[in-house]
Amino acid sequence: MAQVAPAAERLGPRGPGDRDDYLRRLEQASVELSLENLMTFPCVRTLVERGRLALHGAYFGIASGRLLLRDPATGRFEPAEIPPRTA
């Protein structure tokens, strides 16, 4: 739980009655924090800066069965697009 604490601090206190929304936002903030933590490794940072490695954030909602991918430009989590099948 200590690893999630910085993400929880960023979100601030949970308002009354918004438990599910708060938990979803906390889970997604934890993904953001993980991406930031990865960038503290010099080898990862160097490869990202050289364009040889790309980091992606994803969130899977177990209850909904939806996969959301983090848009690096906006920071928003959007539904994953499944490409059409080719025969």
N, C-alpha and C positions, 0 to 999 in steps of 0.2 A: 504494500500500500504506500510505502514511503516514496516509491518511484512515481506515483501518480500525484503526490502532494503538490509539486510545482504546477501541474496542469489545473488542479483544483483551486489553487491560489489565484491563478489567472482568471478563472471563471467567476470567482467571488462566491458569496453565499447563495445557497439555493433558496429561491422564493417559495412561499407556501403553495402547495398543490401542483408544482411542476416537476415532480420526481422523475418521471420517465424522460421528459425533455432534458432535464439536467443531466441524467445519467448518459444519454446519447451524446450530449455536448461534451461531457467529461471524457467519454471513450474516444471521441474524435480529437479532443485536445491532447489526449495521451498519444495518439498517432503522430500529431504535430511535434510533441516533445521528443518522441523517439527519433524522428527525422533530424531534429536539431542535435540530439545527442550523437547520432551517427556522424554528423559533421564535425564533432570534436576530435575524431580520430584523424591524425594527419594524413594517413594514406588515403582515407576516404575523401577528405577535403581536396587533396591534390588531384585525385582522379576525377572528381566532380568538376573542379575548376578547369581541367584539361578537356572536358567533354568526353571522357572515356568511361564514365560511370554516371548513371542517372538514378536518383532515389525517387521512389513512388510511395505514396501513402494510400492505404485502402482500409475500409471499414466494412465488416460483414455483419449485418443485423440478423442475428439468429432467429428472432421471433418473426421477422418479415421475410427472411430468405433473400434479402437484397444485398448486392455488393455495390458499395459506393467507392468511387475513386476520388482522391483529392486532386483538384485542379491546382497545379503549382502557381498559376497566374493569380488566382483569386483566393486560394486557400479553402474554397468551398468543396464539400463532398457531393459529388453528382453520381447518379446511377451509371453503372458500367454499361457501355454499349456493346452488345454482342454482334459481331459482324455476321452478315448473312452467309449461310453455308453455300459452298460451291460444289457442284457435282463432279 
